[in-house]
Amino acid sequence: MREKITVRIVPLAIAAILVLMDQLTKFYIIGNFQLHESQTVFEGVLDFTYVQNTGAVGGILSDHRWIFMTVTAIVVLACFFIILSGKVKAKLMLCAMTLIMAGGIGNMLDRIVRGYVIDFIDVKLGFLDNFFIFNIADCFVVIGVICAMFYFIIDISESSVKKNKAEK
């Protein structure tokens, strides 16, 4: 019984902490940067550049906030209810859903409160120079999707091995 509650509550608590981290970094940027101001964090590697993004990655589909709000709400609610159901036992998949949910909530809060997402992480590594400016919530979503892909790859591989053993 206790394990069932833990499997449900811990990911939700972690998601809340991650959303708080995301929002605190954005409050820091708003309080310490002018719009489009850039400060070097690590020379030639990382700048913080304050931008307001009304679209998706790199500003695509600007001014279509309702699309992002709808898709994000569906994904966040799906992750929330799947976690709450307690049916997902794989830690990697729980991690994936927690990260995706936290990132979605972080950016959705920006869209609701401000009408745009605050982005500030500006990577400057050779081929990544002039890469998209993004935020912590975006990192959570990307890492969550990567975790989910690894989970599915591992699951497919394990299923294939079991099937091959059963056929022998």
Protein Blocks (a to p, Z undefined) as FASTA:
>chain_A
ZZmmmmmmmmmmmmmmmmmmmmmmmmmmmmmpcehiacdfbghkaccdddddfbdehhia
ihilmmmmmmmmmmmmmmmmmmmnomamblklmmmmmmmmmmmmmmmmmmmmnopacdfb
dcdehjlgoiacddfklmmmmmmmmmmmmmmmmmmmmmmmmmmmmmZZ
